[in-house]
Amino acid sequence: MITNVILYIDNINLLDWYSIIIIEGRYFRRVQWGYHPIFQSTDAIINWGWNLISFSGVILSYLNFFVNRLVLPFSSVTSVIGFMLLIAIVLQVLSGFFLGWYYIPEPGLVVELREEMFNDTRFGAEVFYMHVRGVDTIFVLSYLHILKKIYLKNYITSESDGWILGGYAFFWFHYIIALGICLSATHLSDLTLTIVANIYWSLFDNIHKTYYVIFTNKHLNIDQMTRLMIFHYFTPWYYLYLIQLHVLFCHESWDSDSGECTYEDKSGSYISWFYDAFLKEIQDAWYWVMFVFIYFWLHHFNAHTVNYFFFERWNISELDEIRFYGVAPHWYFRPLMGILVISPTHYEGLMWVGLFFILLTFLPIIYNFYNTHNKHIPTIPMQNSLIQTFAFIIFLLSLFCTASMLPCGRYYYEPEGGYVGNPWVKFSLQYVYLYMFWIIHHLDLIDHYIFQFFQTFVRKYLKICKKYARLVKVMMFKYSAFTNQVTTNRSVALLNKDYLLKLKQRKTKKTSKKKL
């Protein structure tokens, strides 16, 4: 089949070739990058790499890429965002290495400020801001990856262990970023350090000074910076280990073309998900990463302009009342900080923060717990249900509202006045927890019963309509027969001479009486 297609392509011109690719781009993508015995040799890999860097290969690959993105729905692409996340993590590790080498003390260079070091070293500012913006990139891709998997209902599949590992890795990434923010040695770093130290101390029930081993006096100092630097250097390797397990558990039997699982005993059409992924999804993921990085680099050449103002919803008149909250944490920590602010007690806030990660991590287990006795109900894709899509959109809007909690428009608790502020933040937080705890696990059941209700309603309505239509038909037949009979009798009566004579006599009597 493939050889016939290739021989046919040799007999047509380049314009027809492009038109065929546009019409059936996905099929040609399978032919070009799919599993074939020729790809098992080393020469095939070399030719594949040379085809990517050659001029014609670049044009065809880009054309193929954009055609597939335009023709195919976004949900059919299996794990492009996940591979973008892997690429961003690798780039973050590399920029961290470079940044660590920049901070190695040099005897011939006395640096008092970070700006002086950037002026005296090459690409110091670029490496620093690449590492800082890489955090935003990983968080954005993480949320997109998680939300896409929730929308596609991947927590229902058999790879639930991979979902649980992914949720745990997402929590661990928050811990790594908290350590890195404290290393920036700014006022926000000092606030973040104090908050993290208080959370750590609360886990030990505020026993003596158990925080001293890691957080010294809860503020920035030389010993504190050294300890955080050591933790920040070593903990990412554990995070990479979790990511590796997550990828292996989720995609060990994955086939990106068929959308189904294949086995590692070579009984399927593909020998390995790793080979299949690197010949398909990694190419698209790399193009997307480069496009996003180049776009933001051109539009925000000065790194200070990227402040994520789309998360800011506040009023100038409220600035005098903010005080401590005038220094808001980074956008990815604002929902967690908002939960701590909204809670009347510190331990209750910690409970809700931990519950957020628990609900996200154990979505497969909670789903199986609720639907143990509902296995007969089919799983309805979220994109095929208006109810589930609407609930998911409200979930997205609620997440956006919680991320805009600080510094202004917040909803918090005061011991004297109680809860004050923006009530929509409270409603958004309540819906986020309710959605992950109950709504998302019962949407199939609700959709099923609503469908049954409307199906029964329509069936009975049509039955009543048929009965009513039959009754109307009978009544119309009787009425039409009655009118014909009356007209017939009238015509017969008008032809009767005796009846006409008597009718004239009655009329004459009436006129004579009137004259008298």
Buried (B, 14 or more C-beta within 10 A) or exposed (E): EEEEEEEEBEEEEEEEBBEBBBEBBBEBBBBBBBBEEEBEEEEEEEBBEEBEEEEEBEEBBEBBBEBBBEEEEEEEBBBBBBBBBBBBBEBBBBBBEBBBEBBEEEEEEEBEEBEEBBEEBEEBBBBBBBBBBBBBBBBBBBBBBBBBBBBBBBBBBEBBBBBBBBBBBBBBBBBBBBBBBBBBEEEBBBBBBBBBBBBBBBEEEEEEEBBEEBBBEBEBEEEBBEBBBEBBEEBBEEBBEBBEBBBBBBBBBBBBBEEEBBEEEEEBEBBBBBEBBEBBBBBBBBBBBEEBBEEBBEEBEEBEEBEEEEBBBBEEEBEEEBEEBEBBBBBBBBBBBBBBBBBEEEEBBBBBBEBBBBBBBBBBEBBBEBBEEEEEEEEBEBBEBEBBBEBBEBBEEBBBBBBBBBBBBBBBBEEEEEEEBBEBBBEBBEBBBEBBBEBBBBBBBBBBEEEEEEEEEEEEEEEEEEEEEEEEEEEEEEEEEEEEEEEEEEEEEEEEEEEEEEEEEEEEEEEEEEEE
